[in-house]
Amino acid sequence: MATKPSDCHNYPPENYRSLQFPSLCWPPQDPLCSLYTIWDSWRYTLLWTLILYALFHLGATGIALSMQIGKPRTVWKYLLVLPLVYAFVAGVEALFTGSIVGLVLGAVYISGCYSMPTWIPFIWGWINTLVLIVSSFTIQGGL
């Protein structure tokens, strides 16, 4: 794991405590409202990615179920499993992407002796979600 470099002075500050999730605050206003450990950056990125993936997968489930309106009643007993399957898939995908991105973010910020604003994991959760959406489309005409 990434450890703090020896030339980092006062990193993290002596009175630093891990923030409660979701602490979206701006560091220039509150210097203690930043993430300093790899554990915090991993946890924040993973949780934001899980939340956003769950929202988008459940939205896709809603669209898929609304397309089945008018089908016979026997089909619906199988379709009610769809939200559970989508939620499981969202959880597994978010676990992998959120963990990898969170650990890399934490390692980069720690190696540079930087404090990570709490907005960075939130933004990377959105980036992960947008990459998932873009990669879900088929691209016609390859090389």
C-alpha positions in Angstrom: 0.0 0.0 0.0 1.0 3.6 -0.4 2.6 5.1 2.6 3.4 8.8 3.2 6.7 9.8 1.8 9.4 10.8 4.4 9.6 14.4 3.1 5.9 15.1 3.8 5.8 17.4 6.8 2.6 17.7 8.8 0.8 15.2 6.6 -1.9 14.6 7.7 -2.4 17.4 10.2 -2.2 16.3 13.9 -5.9 17.0 14.6 -7.1 15.1 11.5 -10.0 12.6 11.9 -11.7 10.6 9.1 -14.8 12.4 7.8 -18.2 10.9 7.9 -19.7 10.0 4.5 -20.9 12.1 2.6 -19.0 15.1 3.6 -19.0 17.2 0.4 -17.3 20.4 1.6 -14.8 22.8 0.1 -11.3 22.6 1.6 -10.4 26.4 1.3 -13.3 27.0 3.7 -12.4 24.1 6.0 -8.8 22.7 5.7 -9.7 19.7 7.8 -12.4 18.7 5.3 -10.0 16.7 3.1 -9.1 13.1 2.8 -5.5 12.2 3.7 -5.5 8.4 3.9 -5.7 5.8 1.2 -8.5 4.1 3.2 -10.6 7.3 3.1 -10.1 7.9 -0.6 -10.9 4.2 -1.4 -14.0 4.3 0.8 -15.4 7.5 -0.6 -14.8 6.5 -4.2 -16.3 3.1 -3.7 -19.4 4.4 -1.9 -20.1 7.2 -4.5 -19.6 4.6 -7.4 -21.9 2.2 -5.7 -24.6 4.9 -5.2 -24.4 6.2 -8.8 -24.2 2.7 -10.4 -27.2 1.6 -8.4 -29.2 4.7 -9.4 -28.4 4.2 -13.1 -29.0 0.4 -13.1 -32.3 0.8 -11.3 -33.3 3.5 -13.8 -32.5 1.0 -16.6 -34.6 -1.6 -14.8 -37.5 0.9 -14.7 -37.2 1.4 -18.4 -37.0 -2.3 -19.1 -40.1 -3.0 -16.9 -42.1 -0.2 -18.5 -41.4 -1.7 -21.9 -43.2 -4.8 -20.8 -46.5 -3.2 -19.9 -49.3 -5.0 -21.7 -47.7 -8.4 -21.5 -49.5 -11.3 -20.0 -49.5 -11.7 -16.2 -47.4 -14.9 -16.4 -44.4 -13.0 -17.8 -44.4 -10.5 -14.9 -43.6 -13.1 -12.2 -40.2 -13.6 -14.0 -39.7 -9.9 -14.6 -39.8 -9.0 -11.0 -36.5 -10.7 -10.5 -35.0 -8.2 -12.9 -34.3 -5.4 -10.3 -32.5 -7.9 -8.1 -30.3 -9.0 -11.0 -29.5 -5.5 -12.1 -28.7 -4.4 -8.5 -26.3 -7.4 -8.1 -24.6 -6.6 -11.4 -24.3 -2.9 -10.4 -22.8 -3.9 -7.0 -20.2 -6.1 -8.6 -19.2 -3.6 -11.3 -19.0 -0.8 -8.7 -17.0 -2.9 -6.4 -14.3 -3.4 -9.0 -14.2 0.0 -10.6 -14.6 2.0 -7.4 -11.9 -0.1 -5.7 -9.4 0.3 -8.5 -10.0 4.0 -9.0 -10.1 4.8 -5.3 -6.8 3.0 -4.6 -5.1 4.7 -7.5 -6.4 8.1 -6.5 -5.3 7.6 -2.9 -1.9 6.4 -3.9 -1.4 9.4 -6.3 -2.5 12.0 -3.7 -0.4 10.4 -0.9 2.7 10.2 -3.0 2.4 13.9 -3.8 1.7 14.8 -0.2 -1.6 16.4 -1.3 -4.9 16.6 0.6 -7.8 15.2 -1.5 -11.0 17.3 -1.5 -14.1 15.2 -0.8 -15.4 16.3 -4.2 -12.7 14.3 -6.1 -14.2 10.8 -5.2 -17.7 12.1 -6.1 -16.5 13.3 -9.5 -14.7 10.0 -10.1 -17.9 8.2 -9.3 -19.6 10.2 -12.0 -16.7 9.5 -14.4 -17.0 5.8 -13.7 -20.7 5.9 -14.4 -20.3 7.9 -17.6 -17.6 5.4 -18.8 -20.1 2.6 -18.1 -22.8 4.3 -20.1 -20.6 5.1 -23.1 -19.2 1.5 -23.1 -22.7 0.1 -23.2 -23.3 1.3 -26.7 -22.2 -0.7 -29.7 -19.9 1.1 -32.1 -20.5 0.3 -35.7 -17.7 0.0 -38.2 -14.4 -1.1 -36.5 -11.1 -1.3 -38.1 
